[in-house]
Amino acid sequence: MASNTLFQRRRNKILQLQNIYKKLGNFKLEDITLNIKEGEYFVILGPTGTGKTVILEIIAGLYHPDKGTLLYQDDDFDKLLPEERKVGFVYQDYALFPHLTVKQNIEFGIQNNGNGKSNGNSIQIEKMINLMDIHHLMDRYPKTLSGGEQQRTAIARAIVTSPQILLLDEPMSALDPQTKNVFKKELKELHRFLGTTTIHITHDFTEALYLADRIAVMQNGRIIQVGTPSEIFRTPGSVFVANFVGMDNVLQGTYQDGKVLLANGLQINIIENDTLLNGKVSIAIRPENIIVEKERIHSSARNNFKGKIIDIIDLGALSRLTADIGILLNVLVTNQSLTKLKLEIGEDVWLTFKACSVHILRGAH
């Protein structure tokens, strides 16, 4: 990707969605409230069918909310026609015109913007071609391009008009893993360079973790948690979020005086919480926060359990162990540790984790 300065970062602009409600057939978005900062890379994360694309289409003006307010710079954004909103939209399937070359597809984007300055447009198109490193593709048609090349073309067409907001609808879902890794880096570099306020939707948490300044997690048409990637990853606010971001070890029990009692009689020590009432509770433990040893180790960790390895899955640099301690716990270890400790299925082991590694979850089970 070229590294010439193209646009200056905009400041003091914000997109606000306030109590947005939209019904489409049997589906409905409910109480969607988001404050997206100028220049932010904001990711909306959730499973397929939860309404992520509908939010983008409301921002783009393709749908009007049944209730609620959409503001940009404190002005009513919903009063503007789609072509007046200065929004760039890249759909999941790229939506390139098959009968137009790469260059013609990009030209269409700027011509459709209604800017009559042909000389200025030509300069802008040339800058965008260089920025996206697609000069060698100009005379080719979309059907001859790889997924990554189609994606670069679609993004070039979307940002050639210097949009105030860039909307990306599952931009990497059709890419193979290797191309996806390359494209994630290119997207991050592009955002750092342009500073365009970007809203990106995905069902892939690793994608969100790498790219986002902040993440909103959706479930069944609602926003259920908003936070930084670290907050979502390390302190999920509900069982749904914990499962969605790969917390793995999600357990139900009863909280009583600083401990969680599981149904099989095991006790899990947690950090005492003055706001937590005795009663039913869900907890989660990240698999990388559990230490596995052949012998019991003496440490400050307050949770120590003997168990048996019942499964080992090779994940490349890491392996996932499943141990039965009366309940099943998943543990991530390096393959170096796996070999050094001679860990095998059927081996007896000790699992150790700190009380501070146990997270209290709220929301539905």
C-alpha positions as CSV (number, residue, x, y, z in Angstrom):
1,M,0.0,0.0,0.0
2,A,1.3,3.4,-0.9
3,S,2.3,5.7,1.9
4,N,1.7,9.2,0.6
5,T,-0.4,11.7,2.6
6,L,-3.9,11.9,1.1
7,F,-6.5,13.1,3.5
8,Q,-6.2,15.0,6.8
9,R,-7.8,13.5,9.9
10,R,-11.2,15.1,10.6
11,R,-12.0,16.2,14.2
12,N,-14.9,16.8,16.5
13,K,-17.4,14.8,14.5
14,I,-19.6,12.1,16.0
15,L,-22.3,9.7,14.9
16,Q,-25.1,9.0,17.4
17,L,-27.7,6.3,17.2
18,Q,-30.3,7.0,19.9
19,N,-32.9,4.3,20.8
20,I,-33.2,3.1,17.2
21,Y,-36.1,0.7,16.6
22,K,-36.8,-1.0,13.2
23,K,-39.2,-3.8,12.4
24,L,-38.6,-5.9,9.2
25,G,-41.0,-8.8,8.9
26,N,-40.6,-11.0,12.0
27,F,-37.2,-9.4,12.9
28,K,-36.7,-6.2,14.9
29,L,-33.9,-4.0,16.0
30,E,-34.6,-2.7,19.5
31,D,-33.1,0.2,21.5
32,I,-29.9,0.5,19.5
33,T,-27.9,3.3,21.2
34,L,-24.3,3.9,20.1
35,N,-22.0,6.9,20.2
36,I,-19.3,6.5,17.6
37,K,-16.3,8.9,17.8
38,E,-14.8,10.8,15.0
39,G,-11.9,8.8,13.4
40,E,-12.8,5.7,15.4
41,Y,-12.6,2.1,14.0
42,F,-15.8,0.7,15.5
43,V,-16.8,-3.0,15.1
44,I,-20.3,-4.4,15.6
45,L,-19.8,-8.1,16.5
46,G,-22.5,-10.8,16.5
47,P,-23.8,-14.0,14.9
48,T,-25.5,-14.1,11.5
49,G,-29.1,-12.8,11.6
50,T,-28.7,-10.5,14.6
51,G,-29.3,-7.2,12.7
52,K,-25.8,-5.9,12.1
53,T,-26.2,-5.1,8.4
54,V,-29.6,-3.4,9.1
55,I,-27.7,-0.9,11.4
56,L,-25.3,-0.1,8.5
57,E,-28.2,0.3,6.1
58,I,-30.0,2.7,8.5
59,I,-26.8,4.8,8.7
60,A,-26.5,4.7,4.9
61,G,-30.1,5.8,4.5
62,L,-31.3,2.6,2.8
63,Y,-33.8,2.1,5.7
64,H,-35.4,4.7,8.0
65,P,-35.8,3.8,11.6
66,D,-39.4,3.4,12.9
67,K,-38.4,5.1,16.1
68,G,-35.3,6.8,17.4
69,T,-32.8,9.4,16.3
70,L,-29.8,9.3,14.0
71,L,-27.4,12.3,14.4
72,Y,-24.2,13.3,12.8
73,Q,-22.5,16.4,14.2
74,D,-25.7,16.9,16.2
75,D,-27.7,17.3,12.9
76,D,-30.6,15.0,12.0
77,F,-28.8,12.5,9.7
78,D,-32.1,10.7,8.8
79,K,-33.4,13.8,6.9
80,L,-30.7,13.4,4.3
81,L,-31.0,11.3,1.2
82,P,-28.5,8.4,0.9
83,E,-26.4,10.3,-1.7
84,E,-26.2,13.3,0.6
85,R,-24.7,11.5,3.6
86,K,-21.1,11.2,2.3
87,V,-21.1,7.5,3.4
88,G,-19.0,4.8,1.7
89,F,-20.5,1.3,1.8
90,V,-18.7,-1.9,1.0
91,Y,-21.0,-4.9,1.0
92,Q,-20.1,-8.5,1.8
93,D,-20.2,-9.6,-1.8
94,Y,-18.3,-6.4,-2.9
95,A,-21.1,-5.4,-5.4
96,L,-18.7,-4.6,-8.2
97,F,-20.2,-4.1,-11.7
98,P,-19.2,-7.2,-13.7
99,H,-19.4,-5.4,-17.1
100,L,-17.0,-2.6,-15.9
101,T,-13.2,-2.8,-15.5
102,V,-11.6,-2.1,-12.2
103,K,-10.9,1.5,-13.3
104,Q,-14.4,2.0,-14.5
105,N,-15.8,0.6,-11.2
106,I,-13.7,3.2,-9.2
107,E,-14.7,6.0,-11.6
108,F,-18.4,5.1,-11.1
109,G,-18.0,5.7,-7.4
110,I,-16.8,9.3,-7.9
111,Q,-19.1,10.0,-10.8
112,N,-22.1,8.8,-8.8
113,N,-21.0,11.3,-6.1
114,G,-22.1,14.1,-8.4
115,N,-18.8,16.0,-8.4
116,G,-18.3,17.5,-11.8
117,K,-14.6,18.4,-11.5
118,S,-13.3,15.9,-14.0
119,N,-9.6,16.9,-13.6
120,G,-9.8,16.8,-9.8
121,N,-11.6,13.4,-10.1
122,S,-8.8,12.0,-12.2
123,I,-6.2,13.0,-9.7
124,Q,-8.2,11.6,-6.8
125,I,-8.7,8.3,-8.7
126,E,-5.0,8.0,-9.4
127,K,-4.2,8.6,-5.8
128,M,-6.7,6.0,-4.7
129,I,-5.3,3.4,-7.2
130,N,-1.8,4.0,-5.8
131,L,-3.0,3.9,-2.2
132,M,-4.7,0.5,-2.7
133,D,-1.8,-0.8,-4.8
134,I,-4.1,-1.9,-7.7
135,H,-2.5,-0.1,-10.6
136,H,-1.8,-3.4,-12.4
137,L,-5.5,-4.4,-12.2
138,M,-7.0,-1.3,-14.0
139,D,-8.1,-3.1,-17.2
140,R,-9.3,-6.3,-15.7
141,Y,-12.9,-7.3,-15.0
142,P,-14.2,-8.4,-11.6
143,K,-14.6,-12.0,-12.5
144,T,-10.9,-12.3,-13.3
145,L,-9.9,-11.0,-9.8
146,S,-9.1,-12.9,-6.6
147,G,-11.2,-12.2,-3.5
148,G,-8.5,-9.9,-2.1
149,E,-8.3,-7.9,-5.4
150,Q,-12.1,-7.5,-5.5
151,Q,-12.1,-6.3,-1.9
152,R,-9.4,-3.7,-2.6
153,T,-11.3,-2.5,-5.7
154,A,-14.6,-2.2,-3.7
155,I,-12.9,-0.2,-0.9
156,A,-11.1,2.0,-3.4
157,R,-14.5,2.8,-5.0
158,A,-16.0,3.5,-1.6
159,I,-13.3,5.8,-0.3
160,V,-12.4,7.7,-3.5
161,T,-15.1,10.3,-2.6
162,S,-13.5,11.0,0.8
163,P,-16.6,9.8,2.8
164,Q,-17.2,11.0,6.3
165,I,-18.1,7.4,7.3
166,L,-16.9,4.1,5.8
167,L,-19.3,1.2,6.3
168,L,-17.8,-2.4,5.9
169,D,-20.3,-5.3,5.8
170,E,-18.4,-8.5,6.7
171,P,-15.5,-7.4,4.4
172,M,-13.4,-10.6,5.0
173,S,-16.0,-13.4,5.1
174,A,-15.3,-14.6,1.6
175,L,-11.5,-14.5,1.9
176,D,-9.3,-17.5,2.6
177,P,-7.3,-17.5,5.9
178,Q,-4.0,-16.4,4.4
179,T,-5.6,-13.6,2.3
180,K,-7.7,-12.5,5.4
181,N,-4.5,-12.1,7.5
182,V,-2.9,-9.9,4.9
183,F,-6.1,-7.9,4.4
184,K,-6.6,-7.3,8.1
185,K,-3.1,-5.6,8.2
186,E,-4.0,-3.5,5.1
187,L,-7.3,-2.4,6.6
188,K,-5.5,-1.3,9.8
189,E,-2.9,0.6,7.9
190,L,-5.5,2.2,5.7
191,H,-7.5,3.4,8.7
192,R,-4.3,4.8,10.4
193,F,-3.5,6.7,7.2
194,L,-6.9,8.1,6.3
195,G,-8.5,8.4,9.8
196,T,-12.0,7.9,8.3
197,T,-14.6,7.0,10.9
198,T,-15.2,3.3,10.1
199,I,-18.0,1.0,11.2
200,H,-17.2,-2.7,10.4
201,I,-19.5,-5.6,11.1
202,T,-18.3,-9.2,11.6
203,H,-19.1,-12.5,13.3
204,D,-15.3,-13.1,13.8
205,F,-14.0,-12.0,17.2
206,T,-10.3,-12.4,16.2
207,E,-11.0,-9.9,13.4
208,A,-12.7,-7.5,15.8
209,L,-9.9,-7.9,18.4
210,Y,-7.2,-7.0,15.8
211,L,-9.0,-4.0,14.2
212,A,-11.3,-2.3,16.6
213,D,-10.9,0.7,18.9
214,R,-14.2,-0.3,20.4
215,I,-16.6,-3.2,19.9
216,A,-20.4,-3.5,20.3
217,V,-21.7,-7.0,20.8
218,M,-25.2,-7.8,19.4
219,Q,-27.7,-10.5,20.3
220,N,-31.1,-10.9,18.8
221,G,-31.4,-7.4,17.5
222,R,-30.0,-5.7,20.6
223,I,-26.7,-4.3,21.7
224,I,-25.7,-6.2,24.9
225,Q,-22.2,-4.9,25.6
226,V,-19.9,-2.1,24.3
227,G,-16.2,-1.8,25.3
228,T,-12.7,-1.9,24.1
229,P,-11.4,-5.2,22.7
230,S,-9.6,-5.9,26.0
231,E,-12.8,-5.3,28.0
232,I,-14.9,-7.5,25.8
233,F,-12.2,-10.2,25.7
234,R,-11.2,-10.3,29.4
235,T,-14.4,-9.2,31.2
236,P,-17.4,-10.3,29.1
237,G,-20.6,-9.0,30.7
238,S,-22.8,-12.1,30.0
239,V,-22.7,-15.8,29.3
240,F,-23.5,-15.1,25.6
241,V,-20.6,-12.7,25.2
242,A,-18.3,-15.1,27.1
243,N,-19.2,-17.9,24.8
244,F,-19.0,-15.8,21.7
245,V,-15.4,-14.5,22.4
246,G,-14.1,-18.0,23.2
247,M,-14.1,-17.8,27.0
248,D,-14.6,-21.6,26.9
249,N,-14.9,-22.4,30.6
250,V,-18.4,-21.1,31.4
251,L,-19.9,-22.6,34.6
252,Q,-23.1,-22.2,36.6
253,G,-23.2,-22.5,40.4
254,T,-24.3,-20.7,43.5
255,Y,-22.4,-17.8,45.0
256,Q,-21.9,-18.0,48.8
257,D,-19.5,-15.8,50.8
258,G,-16.7,-15.5,48.4
259,K,-17.0,-18.9,46.8
260,V,-19.0,-20.4,43.9
261,L,-20.4,-23.8,44.7
262,L,-20.9,-26.0,41.7
263,A,-23.5,-28.7,41.4
264,N,-21.0,-31.6,41.8
265,G,-19.7,-30.1,45.1
266,L,-16.6,-28.3,43.8
267,Q,-15.9,-24.9,45.3
268,I,-14.4,-22.1,43.1
269,N,-12.7,-19.2,45.0
270,I,-13.3,-15.8,43.5
271,I,-12.5,-12.2,44.5
272,E,-15.1,-11.1,47.0
273,N,-17.6,-8.7,45.6
274,D,-19.7,-6.5,47.9
275,T,-22.3,-6.0,45.2
276,L,-22.8,-9.7,44.6
277,L,-25.7,-11.3,46.5
278,N,-25.8,-15.0,47.5
279,G,-27.6,-17.0,44.9
280,K,-27.3,-18.5,41.4
281,V,-24.4,-17.1,39.3
282,S,-22.5,-17.9,36.1
283,I,-18.7,-17.7,36.0
284,A,-16.0,-17.9,33.3
285,I,-12.3,-18.8,33.3
286,R,-10.1,-18.1,30.3
287,P,-8.3,-21.3,29.3
288,E,-4.9,-19.5,29.1
289,N,-5.3,-18.5,32.7
290,I,-5.2,-22.1,34.0
291,I,-1.8,-23.7,34.8
292,V,-1.4,-27.4,34.3
293,E,1.2,-29.5,36.1
294,K,1.9,-33.2,36.8
295,E,2.3,-32.5,40.5
296,R,0.5,-30.0,42.8
297,I,2.4,-26.8,42.9
298,H,2.6,-24.5,45.9
299,S,1.6,-21.0,44.9
300,S,-0.7,-18.1,46.0
301,A,-3.4,-19.3,43.6
302,R,-6.5,-20.2,45.6
303,N,-8.0,-22.8,43.2
304,N,-6.2,-26.2,42.8
305,F,-7.9,-29.3,41.4
306,K,-6.7,-32.7,40.5
307,G,-8.1,-34.2,37.3
308,K,-7.4,-36.4,34.3
309,I,-6.7,-35.3,30.7
310,I,-9.4,-36.6,28.4
311,D,-8.6,-34.8,25.2
312,I,-5.8,-32.9,23.4
313,I,-6.3,-30.8,20.3
314,D,-3.3,-29.4,18.4
315,L,-3.9,-25.8,17.4
316,G,-0.5,-25.1,15.9
317,A,1.7,-23.2,18.3
318,L,-0.7,-24.1,21.2
319,S,-2.6,-27.2,22.2
320,R,-6.0,-27.3,23.9
321,L,-6.3,-29.8,26.8
322,T,-9.6,-30.9,28.2
323,A,-9.3,-32.2,31.8
324,D,-12.0,-33.8,33.9
325,I,-11.9,-32.5,37.5
326,G,-15.5,-33.4,38.2
327,I,-16.4,-30.9,35.6
328,L,-14.7,-30.4,32.2
329,L,-12.2,-27.5,32.0
330,N,-10.3,-26.4,28.9
331,V,-6.7,-25.3,29.2
332,L,-4.3,-23.8,26.6
333,V,-0.7,-24.7,26.7
334,T,2.3,-24.3,24.4
335,N,3.4,-27.3,22.5
336,Q,6.8,-26.9,24.2
337,S,5.1,-27.3,27.6
338,L,3.1,-30.3,26.3
339,T,6.3,-32.1,25.3
340,K,8.3,-31.0,28.4
341,L,5.6,-32.2,30.8
342,K,4.9,-35.3,28.7
343,L,1.2,-34.6,28.9
344,E,-1.0,-37.3,27.3
345,I,-4.6,-38.4,27.3
346,G,-5.3,-40.4,30.4
347,E,-2.6,-38.6,32.5
348,D,-3.4,-37.3,36.0
349,V,-2.7,-33.6,36.3
350,W,-3.3,-30.6,38.7
351,L,-5.0,-27.5,37.4
352,T,-4.3,-24.2,39.2
353,F,-5.8,-20.7,38.7
354,K,-6.1,-17.5,40.7
355,A,-9.3,-16.2,42.2
356,C,-8.9,-13.0,40.1
357,S,-9.0,-15.2,36.9
358,V,-12.7,-16.1,37.7
359,H,-15.1,-13.6,36.1
360,I,-18.6,-13.1,37.2
361,L,-21.1,-13.0,34.3
362,R,-24.4,-11.3,34.2
363,G,-27.3,-11.7,31.8
364,A,-29.1,-14.7,30.5
365,H,-27.5,-18.2,30.7
